[in-house]
Amino acid sequence: MSLFNREKIEKTYEENGYLIGVNTHLIYHLPKGLTVYNLPESALGIKDTAITEMSGSVEKIVVPGNFKKFGGNFQFCKKLKLISLLDGVEEINCQVKTGVVDFHLPSTIKK
């Protein structure tokens, strides 16, 4: 047994300023300072650390349909006004400030 918990670091690739895991297809880092984040279609999810990175500037998030499940804690995204989910997203589980953020939901939402 090792004294150190060595977490494997996933290899990543960059796409339009987004840093995405090769195996998990999760977004690890985002371009800085954008007000609108159009999440890349090659990704399947977003890490909490990436949500923290966008918290100071994000006003709108567009989520492509290949994100079957989309979720995260967006309570610290003080400027966030809209999360737009495109056709294909089936589940949503987001924490936001009540009454501040609007959601555009596709007909594919099941939960």
N, C-alpha and C positions, 0 to 999 in steps of 0.2 A: 504494500500500500504506500502510495506517495504522500509525502508531507505537504505537497503543494497541489492544489486543484488546478490543473492545467487544462483550460478549456481550449478545444481546437478552434483555431481561427479560420473561418471560411474564406476561400478565395472569392474575390469580388471583381466586377467589371463596371465600367462607367458608361452611362447612357444619358446624354444630354444633361450632365451635371448630377444625375442620380447615381449613387453607388449601390449596386444590387448584388446579392449573394448568388454565386454560380449554381449551387445546389439547392438552396431553399427558395430562391427567387424573391427574397425579402429585401425591401429597401432599408439600407443601413444609414445612409446619409443623403441629404437633399441639397440642391443648389441653395445658396444663401440669399436672403433678402427678397424673395419673390412674394407678390401678394396673391397670385393665382398659381396653384400647384396642380398641373395636369399630370397625374401619376402615370408612369410608363406602362404600356400594355405588356411588356415583358415581365413585369413584377406580379406577384401574387399576394403580397401583404406588405405591411410597414412595421418596423420596429419602434418601440417606445422612444428610443433615443432620437430617431428621425423626427418624430412628432415634436419632441422638445426643441429640436433645431428650428422648426418652422414657427414655433409659438409666438415669436415677437412680431412677425410680419404678415402671416397668412390671413387672407380675407375669404378665399374660396378654394375648395378642394374638389377636383373632378376625378372620380374613381372609375376606371375602366371595368368593363363587364367580366374580365378574366379574374378579378378579385371576387371569388364566390362568396367569401366572408370578409366584411370590412369592419374593423373596430379599433378602438383606442381611447385614451383619455385626452380629450381636447379642451378640458376645462381651463387650461392656462393659455389657450390661444385667444387672447382678449379681443382681437380684431376680427375673428372668424365670424362670418355672416351666413355662409352657404356651404353645404356639402352636397354635391351633385353626384348621384350614383347612376351609372349608365346601365343599359340592359345587359343582363347576365349576372349581376350581383344578386345573391339569394338571401344573405343574412347580413344584418347590421347590429352592432353592439357598441355604441359610442357614448361616452360621457361628455356632456357639454353643459354650458350654463343655460339653464332653462329659459326659454323665451327669447334668447339672443340669436340662436343659430337655426336657419331654415334648412330643410332637407328636401331635395328632389329625389323621389323614389321611383324606380322603374317598376313595371308590371311583373318583373321576375322575382321580386321580394317575397320570401316565404316566411321569414322570421325576423 
